[in-house]
Amino acid sequence: MTSDLHAGLWHANQLGPGDPLPDDLSLPHRSLVEQHLDTVKGEQDRTVVIRRLTVVRARPKGSGNREYYVFKNVYGGLTVRPAMSDEGRRNTAAVLAAAAALVVLVLLLVK
């Protein structure tokens, strides 16, 4: 995984009026960027630079509900950001909902 990241660099695209967005931009990112590229009344010209980099999501065996995002930082070193996986968030939400339902049930039975 780290060898792939060492091969990847920051990508910068300079876009002028009417230039298309990069082809490898994902649909959610494309939609978000397009919102901010609308022209403003009275605007003469605009140039934007989109900087992006490769991010790897890893879920090592035995990591449970944890996943890790690895990317190159601005200094060229690797940065690792731990996060809870989607499955972990769903499990946590289910446990919290069950606990809330139990508290409500106990409160109703006590009255």
C-alpha positions in Angstrom: 0.0 0.0 0.0 2.7 2.5 0.9 4.6 1.8 -2.4 1.5 2.9 -4.3 1.3 6.1 -2.2 5.0 6.9 -2.8 4.3 6.6 -6.6 1.3 9.0 -6.3 1.8 12.7 -6.1 -0.5 15.7 -5.6 -2.4 16.4 -8.8 -3.1 20.0 -9.7 -5.5 21.0 -12.5 -5.8 24.6 -13.5 -9.2 25.3 -15.0 -10.4 28.3 -16.9 -13.9 29.2 -18.0 -15.5 26.3 -19.9 -12.7 23.8 -19.0 -14.0 20.4 -18.1 -13.4 18.9 -14.7 -10.8 16.1 -14.5 -12.2 12.7 -15.7 -11.1 10.8 -12.6 -13.0 13.0 -10.2 -15.7 10.9 -8.5 -19.4 11.9 -9.0 -19.9 13.2 -5.4 -16.8 15.3 -5.6 -17.7 16.4 -9.2 -21.1 17.6 -8.0 -19.6 19.5 -5.0 -17.0 21.3 -7.1 -19.5 22.2 -9.9 -21.6 24.0 -7.3 -18.8 26.4 -6.6 -17.8 26.9 -10.2 -21.0 28.7 -11.2 -20.3 32.2 -12.7 -21.1 35.2 -10.6 -22.9 38.2 -12.1 -20.3 40.8 -13.4 -17.5 38.3 -13.3 -14.9 38.9 -16.0 -12.7 35.8 -15.8 -11.9 33.1 -13.4 -9.1 30.5 -13.0 -9.3 27.8 -10.4 -6.8 25.2 -9.3 -8.0 21.9 -8.0 -5.4 20.1 -5.9 -6.1 16.4 -5.1 -4.2 13.4 -3.9 -4.6 9.6 -3.7 -6.1 8.4 -0.4 -6.1 4.7 0.5 -8.7 3.2 2.9 -7.4 0.1 4.7 -9.2 -2.3 7.0 -6.5 -4.7 8.4 -7.7 -8.1 9.7 -8.4 -7.9 13.3 -9.0 -4.2 13.3 -12.7 -4.6 14.2 -14.8 -1.6 13.3 -11.7 0.5 12.6 -10.5 1.6 9.2 -7.5 3.8 8.3 -7.0 6.4 5.7 -3.5 6.8 4.5 -2.3 9.7 2.3 0.8 11.8 1.5 0.9 15.0 3.5 2.2 18.3 2.1 5.7 17.4 3.4 5.8 14.2 1.4 5.5 11.9 4.4 2.6 9.5 5.0 -0.3 10.5 7.3 -2.6 7.9 8.8 -6.1 8.9 10.1 -8.0 6.2 12.0 -11.8 6.2 11.7 -14.8 4.1 12.6 -16.1 2.0 9.7 -19.6 2.4 8.3 -20.4 -1.0 9.9 -19.1 0.3 13.2 -21.2 3.4 13.0 -24.3 1.3 12.2 -23.6 -1.0 15.1 -23.1 1.9 17.5 -26.3 3.6 16.3 -28.2 0.3 16.8 -26.8 -0.1 20.4 -27.7 3.5 21.2 -31.2 3.1 19.8 -31.7 -0.1 21.8 -30.5 1.6 25.0 -32.8 4.6 24.4 -35.7 2.2 23.9 -34.9 0.3 27.1 -34.7 3.6 29.1 -38.1 4.7 27.7 -39.6 1.2 28.5 -38.3 1.4 32.1 -39.6 4.9 32.5 -43.1 3.8 31.3 -43.1 0.7 33.5 -42.1 2.7 36.6 -44.9 5.2 36.4 
